[in-house]
Amino acid sequence: MRAELAAWLVLSLLGGTGAEEMCGDPPAAPSHSIPAPQLSPEERLSPHMPESLRCDACHAIAFQIEEQLRKAEGKVGKKALKESDYIVALERACSQDWESYGVLELAGEKRLSGPGLPGQQPLSVLVSGGPWPGRLSKLCHGYVGEQGEAQIYGAHRRGPAALRQLLCHGDKGPCAGRKERPDPHKALQNEL
């Protein structure tokens, strides 16, 4: 009896016939196929952030700067930070690993996704790592160098909208002349 049971078990495993097939398969869940975004050579290989993603990148950078400055301020109470403290916080914001950011495709448009950016559709493929962390770090350092630490900290003290305006929506900012992109969830809800 043991030999027969062992033989049946081996044949079942090799043949793919298991107990669930003998008792009836559970209904199969519908499968969805979601392709990864097709990246152009510029998006894959350039050391610079593609123009089409710079507005999203700026918002991600502004969010990370806010987070680091808020953490630094939390350590000193409601007092303003000393220059050396906000310089360290800005360096920490720009030098982080940025691994939680990547690119996905929504309705045929490539978008940067990650903390501080509008919510994305639950069924999408995010391409992270690769060139994206280095590009974000480089852009962040560029914004700090261009605007200056004191001006960035002053905008932070006025609120997140002031910092985004300074970095992203000013005359020369990457989002200049663009309307805020709607949150995809809200756009879909309005269509229903």
C-alpha positions in Angstrom: 0.0 0.0 0.0 2.8 2.4 0.9 4.6 1.7 -2.4 1.4 2.4 -4.4 0.8 5.7 -2.4 4.4 6.8 -3.0 4.1 6.0 -6.7 0.9 7.9 -7.0 2.4 10.9 -5.2 5.5 10.9 -7.5 3.3 10.6 -10.6 1.0 13.3 -9.4 3.8 15.7 -8.8 5.5 14.9 -12.1 2.3 15.0 -14.1 1.0 18.1 -12.4 -2.1 16.2 -11.0 -2.6 17.2 -7.4 -5.4 16.8 -5.0 -7.1 20.0 -6.2 -7.5 18.5 -9.6 -9.1 15.4 -8.2 -11.6 17.4 -6.1 -12.3 20.0 -8.8 -10.4 23.1 -9.6 -11.4 26.3 -7.9 -12.6 28.9 -10.4 -9.7 30.7 -12.0 -9.2 34.3 -11.2 -9.2 36.6 -14.2 -5.7 37.5 -15.3 -4.6 41.0 -16.3 -1.6 41.8 -18.4 0.0 45.1 -17.8 3.0 45.9 -19.9 6.0 47.9 -18.5 6.4 51.4 -20.0 8.3 51.4 -23.2 11.2 53.8 -22.6 12.9 55.8 -25.4 16.7 55.8 -25.7 16.8 59.2 -24.0 14.7 57.9 -21.1 16.8 54.8 -20.7 20.3 56.1 -21.3 20.6 59.9 -20.8 22.1 61.1 -17.5 19.6 63.9 -17.5 15.9 63.8 -16.5 13.8 63.8 -19.7 11.9 67.1 -20.3 8.5 65.3 -20.1 9.2 64.1 -16.5 10.8 67.2 -15.1 7.6 68.7 -13.6 6.9 65.4 -11.7 10.6 65.2 -10.7 10.4 68.8 -9.3 7.3 67.9 -7.2 9.1 64.8 -5.8 12.2 66.9 -4.9 10.1 69.6 -3.3 8.3 66.9 -1.2 11.6 65.3 -0.1 13.1 68.7 0.8 9.9 69.5 2.9 10.2 66.1 4.6 13.9 66.6 5.6 13.4 70.2 6.7 10.3 69.2 8.7 12.3 66.5 10.5 15.2 68.9 11.2 12.7 71.5 12.6 11.1 68.8 14.7 14.3 68.4 16.6 14.5 72.1 17.6 10.8 72.8 18.3 9.1 75.8 16.6 12.3 77.8 16.3 13.8 78.4 12.9 16.7 76.3 12.0 20.3 77.7 12.0 21.9 78.0 8.6 24.1 75.0 9.2 21.1 72.9 10.2 19.1 73.6 7.1 22.1 73.2 4.8 22.6 69.7 6.3 18.9 68.9 5.8 19.0 70.0 2.2 22.1 67.9 1.6 20.4 64.9 3.2 17.3 65.5 1.0 19.4 65.6 -2.3 21.8 62.8 -1.3 19.2 60.1 -0.3 19.0 57.0 -2.5 15.7 58.0 -4.3 15.0 54.3 -4.9 11.3 54.6 -4.2 10.8 56.6 -7.4 10.3 55.3 -10.9 8.4 55.7 -14.1 5.0 54.2 -15.1 2.7 54.8 -17.9 -0.9 56.1 -17.4 -3.2 56.5 -20.4 -0.3 56.5 -22.7 1.7 59.1 -20.8 4.8 58.4 -18.9 4.8 59.7 -15.3 7.2 59.7 -12.4 5.8 58.0 -9.4 6.7 57.8 -5.8 6.3 59.6 -2.4 4.8 63.1 -2.6 3.4 62.6 -6.2 -0.3 62.1 -7.0 -1.7 58.6 -6.4 -1.4 56.3 -9.4 -3.6 53.6 -10.8 -3.3 50.4 -8.8 -2.7 48.3 -11.9 0.4 49.7 -13.4 4.1 48.7 -13.8 6.6 50.9 -12.1 10.1 50.9 -13.6 12.4 52.1 -10.7 16.1 52.0 -10.1 18.4 52.4 -13.1 19.0 56.0 -14.0 16.1 57.6 -12.0 17.7 57.9 -8.6 20.8 59.6 -10.0 18.7 61.9 -12.1 16.6 63.0 -9.1 19.7 63.6 -7.0 21.4 65.6 -9.7 18.3 67.8 -10.2 17.8 68.3 -6.5 21.4 69.5 -6.1 20.9 71.7 -9.2 17.8 73.4 -7.6 19.6 74.0 -4.3 22.6 75.5 -6.2 20.4 77.6 -8.4 18.0 78.9 -5.8 20.3 78.9 -2.8 19.8 77.2 0.6 18.5 80.4 2.3 15.8 81.1 -0.3 14.7 77.4 -0.3 14.4 77.4 3.5 12.5 80.7 3.5 10.0 79.2 1.0 9.7 76.1 3.2 8.9 78.4 6.2 6.0 79.9 4.2 4.6 76.4 3.4 4.8 73.6 0.9 2.9 75.5 -1.8 5.5 78.3 -1.6 8.4 75.8 -2.0 6.7 74.2 -5.0 6.1 77.6 -6.5 9.8 78.6 -6.1 11.2 75.4 -7.5 8.6 74.1 -9.9 6.2 76.8 -11.1 8.2 80.0 -11.3 8.9 81.6 -14.7 11.7 79.2 -15.4 10.5 76.2 -13.4 9.8 72.9 -15.2 6.1 73.2 -14.5 5.8 76.9 -15.7 2.7 77.4 -17.7 1.3 73.9 -16.9 -1.8 73.3 -15.0 -1.6 70.9 -12.1 -2.1 67.4 -13.4 -5.3 65.9 -12.0 -5.1 62.9 -9.7 -5.9 59.9 -11.9 -8.2 58.4 -9.2 -10.3 61.6 -9.2 -10.4 61.8 -13.0 -11.6 58.2 -13.1 -14.3 58.8 -10.4 -15.7 61.7 -12.3 -16.1 59.6 -15.4 -18.2 56.9 -13.6 
